[in-house]
Structure formats: structure tokens, C-alpha cells
Amino acid sequence: MHMKKKQQKKKSSPPKAAPEKKKGVSVKDGEEAPQKQPFFKKLIFGEEKPDLTEIESGSTTILDILSPTAVDTKSRDYIVVDGIFHAYLYITGYGYSTTVGNGWLSPLVEAGEGVSLNFIIKRQPKDKTLSKISQTTMINRSRMRDVGDMRQDYEELDSAIASGLYLKDVMNRQGEDFYYMHTIIEVTAEDAETVEQRVTAVEQLCVSVDMIARRCDYKQEQAFLSTLPVLALDPDVERKSRRNALTSGVAASFPFASYELSDKNGIFLGINMYNKTPVFLDPYDDYKYTNGNWWIGGSSGAGKTFTLLTLSGRLRQQGKRVIVIAPKKGHEFRPLCEKFGGLYLRMSPSSKDCPNLMAIRRTSLDAYAHLKNLTARDDSVLADKISRLIIWFSLKKRDLSEEDKSRLDSSLVECYRRYGIDFDNRSLTDEDGNFKEMPILADWYEVLQSSPETKHLSVVLSRYVTGSAAAMGGRNNIDLDNKFIVLDISGLSDDMIADGTFWATDVAYDLIMNAGTELSALLADELWSLVGASSNPQAAGFVLEMVKTIRGLGGIAVTSTQGMQDLFGLEGGKYGKGILDSSRIKLIMQMEEQEARLIQDVLNLSEDEVRQITRFRRGEGLLCIGYNHVPIAFHASQQEYDAITTSPTDLRGRDESA
């Protein structure tokens, strides 16, 4: 049965009432008046926010982040972008050498701090370029027929024809492409004077490598925009800096050069201030460095102690044995020493943990025999110890005569004889192979007192026997078998610094000589007290000999100096210069100009490097290894900084957080 549905007519909806117009508000045709948000919806979901664009809403866009906050383009010679001065130069199209070798732009890349290069290379269509070269060559040939061979432009036409033929030959037969090359040099600095000095230095550098650089006078803003990574070169700058080149020339211009100083097993020093690369140095690499000894120089507050602290910690982390002699601010080494489980010894008149000066800690002087599996020589260890004790005594009594030295020698022989020790090395140990009990300064004092001829010499030792420094000369049983030892002699008075430093150096020297094949490092702060004007030739000679021989025993010596005049104050600087010559690695931190001039001739520093040294900030220095000079900013990790910082602000903050 087929049923049909009746179509019902749709009820027409009643016409909507026109919206009421509020007073003072006009509504255009086709627009709806803004409706008020319902009360409950507003209560639950909050006030509706209008749909606005990012610019209308005031939000930060990517362009806002990339763009500088302020740009000053009023000067002819530079522009100022966010407080940094930018000056620009370009290599003229005629300012390149016709024949170049590999890395021919490397000198500009290595120009130094604040100098960067921008290369813009555009490849040209090969077919159109070959057509233009052919037409130009034909025109030049026809012009050449009308020019006499005595005219100047005859040679120019001949050269242009030869260049055209060369371009065609290389592009057709060797498959090279044709390029237009533009080189723009950017120079930056924090002030106008520095940027002008650097621009002048770049111009002189370009002349030295047979290039011609021109300043972008009145075009600094256009040059700045041209160096942005948008490939939008200013037409005027492009025309003046355009140089044609083939594929081989463009490839050879790539600067395959680097300022990286990255030894395989090196310790991290800091950041190269030229190219911001990390610096890793391995002073124990005897294939690369003739010796690994360091010398660090700088004025007070330049960061020498901070550098020594970071070096000692990083060397210990690599498994090296570290011995530190700290004549000043020795307490700064204590937190780091305890962090590594080291041995901290404070050598002062009131301290009882001072190693015995007269103790013999070696059974043989032939330290090389163990390294090379040789038969050890039987040179007397006692004789060597006596000679060093006389040097120490001479630092206390400066006017020693040869007769007095002879009497001191005899008194020391008698002193050791009373303990059963003579010039036979076998007498140093007992039947079990352990060292015998050693004499102390009180025993030496007793021997000197027993003879009228030496009684006047015993006065020197009375301070360590019956005086205020008796604790230093007393007997103790300190175990020096530790991988991190700090000898803090900052508690000594000024008249005891020289002999106290020698005392600590003597102990450290014995420990390093006994190290065998173990790699070790001796860090001596302010060593000038033993090689400078306040010392004597015997003590200075001993320190110099120690620095020279320590390398052959698998160790390095790191010495630091504050005053250059003090370092060169003894015998015309003979020993101070010897220390510098024996240290392959030199680090020059901030110095006053007068001090920098003293070191300039010794290290062959340029005028720019001297100026740079005087402007270094705390923690920055010039690392000199032979003729390689690299400025470095030293950095410490947060853990290192927390362990070595002595800043009152940092210490207060640590206490508050605790």
C-alpha cells in the first residue's frame, strides 16, 4: 500500500524585533550591537577577553627579541648598537692579490678580539658569464689593434685579454664556476677610542698581507644591515667591494685556521677570549711542551691565588699528587684541601704540625735510577741534607763567613752522628728498613752550644728551641703520605718568610724526588722571596735547580710572582730570569704599565699585548707558550667556586641558606 506523506507547511517564524538603540550609541546597518555577557556566565568563566592581534595586545614577538633596543647612527665612523660600538670596513674590489694560496684570508680571521669577518659570495650563471667574457675579450682585441704598443693602456688591454682567456679556459675545461665575492670586516668595542685603535690595526694588517681595506664612512648603518644574515647587501657597498673569483679561489679563501688550544688529556683552564672556545692544557705532554713548568705573574687582586686554587684542584682530580706552598692567604687553600681529603699543615710559631726541618726523607739521591731501571748511585744523602741546612741557616744569618760555614758543617755531622747516621746511606734506616729517629733543631742547638767557637751561632736557633717558635722546631710524627698537601706559611712574620719558604720548599722537594713514576705538581705562591732581592744566591740557586730538575722526575712546578722588580732584584735578575726561562708556560695577568714594561722584553710582547695586559679584568690573563700568545678568561664551576671563594658576601649568603 503506497502512502503519501502530506507536506506540511513550515510555520514562519515571527520577525525579530529590532535591537534597541542605546542613547548615544549608533549602530550601522548590517552590524549587531555588542551584547552584554550574561551574569552567571561571567561569574563562572570570568570576563571575556577581546580578540586582539599580538601587536595590539603588546606581546613580545620574535622580532622584538632579535632587534636591538637602541641604535645610534649619528657618527661617521661607527654606529652604537645596545651600547656596543660597531665600525665596518670592506676589502675593495681591486684590493685583493691576483694569486693566492690556501687559507689566504686566515690573517684577517686571526686579527684578534673584536674583529669578525663577513663573506658574501654570489654564483653567477655560467652561460651568461661565458658569453660576456667572450664579447669583452673580442672588444678588447679590436681596441688593441688601434692602440700603439707604446701607450700605457696597451698593457692594460693585454692583461684584460689574458685574464679573459684564462677565465674561459678554466670554466670550460676544469668546470669551475664564476662568483662575485664581497668581504666586510666588522670591528666592535665598548668605547670609541678602542674601536678606532682596532680599526687602525686592521688597516695595517691588511696592508701587511697585500690587501686594501677602506672604511665605510657615512655608510656604517648600511654596512651593519649588510652583515645581517638576510643576504641583503647594500648596492653601494656591493659595487665597491665586488671581486670576481673562480671556484678554486673561493674555496682557498675559507679560513682553515683555528685558535683552539685543546690537549687530549688537558685540564680545563677557561675560555679563549678571541673565539670563545674552551682551553684545555696538558702540561705533562712532553711531546708538545719542552717542559710543563708554569710561571704566573700579576698585580695584587688580579686572580693569581684563584688560578692556583683551580689548577691544584683540577690536577688532583686527574690523579696527580699536589703540593702547595702558600706564603700568603694560605687559609684560602684549606677548604679545597679538606674537600679532597688532603693534609693541611700550618707552619707558624704557634703551630705544632710543622714538618721536621732536619728529617731525612730519602734513601738515595739518584732519583733517575728507579725511573730508568739503573743501578742506584751511593752518593751521600746526609751530605746533601747538610748543604741545604746551611743554606737555610744563611737565610737567618746573612753575614756568614766561610769559617762559620765550615763550623756549621762539622756541627751537623756531629749532630747526626749522635743518632747513628753517617755518610753511608745504609745508616739512614734500621733493620726493618724504616727511617731512624731524626735529630731536631734542639739537638743542633745543643751541639753549637757545646763549643765556644760555635756558641755565637747557636743564637740563631734559640728562637726555635727556647723562644716563641719552639713549636716549629719540636719533634712530631707527621705522616706526609698524602696526595694533596698544603704547607701554609702565611702565619710567619716578615723576618721569617724567606727561611720559612725555604723550609717548606725543602720538604716539598723531598716528597717530589721520592714520587718515582707518579706525576706530581708543586705550586708555590710568591716564590720571589727565595729568588728576589730578599734572598741570597745559595737559596735562589737551590730553587732554580729544583725548578729545572723537577720536570725530569715526572713533575711540574707552578710559581707565581706579584712584583716584577722583586723577581729581578737579586744579582741583576739572574735567578728570576732563570725561573722564567725554565717555565715553558707563562701566564700574565693584570699588571700596571710599569710592571708590564719590565716583562715586555723578556717575553717579547707587542705593544698591543702590553696594553691588553694593563686592561685585563680579574681572572683574565695572557697565556704565552713560546711565540703563541692567547688571552684567556679563567672559569670555575659552581662547586669549585663554593669551595674556594673568600668573598664575604658569598660566605654570608651560605650561612643564611644554612
Secondary structure, 3 states (H helix, E strand, C coil): CCCCCCCCCCCCCCCCCCCCCCCCCCCCCCCCCCCCCCHHHHHHHCCCCCCCCHHHHCCCCHHHHHCCCCEECCCCCCEEECCEEEEEEEECCCCCCCCCCCCCCHHHHCCCCCEEEEEEEEECCHHHHHHHHHHHHHHHHHHHHCCCCCCHHHHHHHHHHHHHHHHHHHHHHCCCCEEEEEEEEEEEECCHHHHHHHHHHHHHHHHHCCCCEEECCCCHHHHHHHCCCCCCCCHHHHHHHCEEEEHHHHHHHCCCCCCCCECCCCEEEEEECCCCCEEEECCCCCCCCCCCCEEEECCCCCCHHHHHHHHHHHHHHCCCEEEEEECCCHHHHHHHHHHCCCEEEECCCCCCCCCCCCCCCCCCCCHHHHHHCCCCCCCCHHHHHHHHHHHHHHHHCCCCCHHHHHHHHHHHHHHHHCCCCCCCHHHHECCCCCECCCCCHHHHHHHHHCCCCCCCCHHHHHHHHCCCCHHHHCCCCCCCCCCEEEEECCCCCHHHHHHHHHHHHHHHHHHHHCCCCCCEEEEECCCHHHHCCCCCHHHHHHHHHHHHHCHHHCEEEEEEECCHHHHCCCHHHHHHHHHHHCCCEEEEECCCHHHHHHHHHHHCCCHHHHHHHHCCCCCEEEEEECCEEEEEEECCCHHHHHHHCCCHHHHHHHHHHC
